[in-house]
Amino acid sequence: MRTGHSVEGLHMTASCPGTYRIAGREIKLDEDCYLENPSDWSRDVAVWIAENVEGLSLTEEHWRLVEYVRAYWEKRGECPPVGRLLKDLGITFEDLYRLFPSGPAEGLCRVAGVPRPGGCS
């Protein structure tokens, strides 16, 4: 396992960049703790990132958002705009940040295993 820096604002037990064994597979995270290869994503990887990078325990409410973002990305090759996500899932901005305190482009996209949305830094 490589060690790296921590990302400000995260409750991490992982260092990024880094390589980790998750569910019997080698999974690489980039310097911002996103999957280097989005095709490495699985539910086990999502749980590991949620717990070790975001400091979250995933509930069914979290999974609803994660699965929506993942499906949207797999179909369109990009993350959904926040407004669309809120409308399609019938949630509020407050709900989104309650579930993913580091935000949709950070926590939600990390856990969903998709690249950081363009324009986010």
NORVEN-V184370 format. One record per backbone hydrogen bond with DSSP energy under -0.5 kcal/mol. CO is the residue of the C=O (numbers start at 1). NH is the residue of the N-H. Records with the same first field share a line. If there is no record, write none. Layout:
CO->NH + NH
This chain:
5->16
6->8
7->10
10->12
16->5
18->29
20->22 + 27
22->25
25->22 + 27
27->20
28->36
29->17 + 18
30->33
34->30
36->38
37->40
38->41
42->46
43->47
44->48
45->49
46->50
47->51
48->52
49->53 + 54
50->55 + 56
52->13 + 14
53->11
56->58
59->63
60->64
61->65
62->65 + 66
63->67
64->68
65->69
66->70
67->71
68->72
69->73
70->74
71->75
72->76
73->77
81->85
82->86
83->87
84->88
85->89
86->90 + 91
92->96
93->97
94->98
95->99
96->100
100->103
103->107 + 108
104->109
106->110
107->111
108->112
109->113 + 114
110->113
117->120
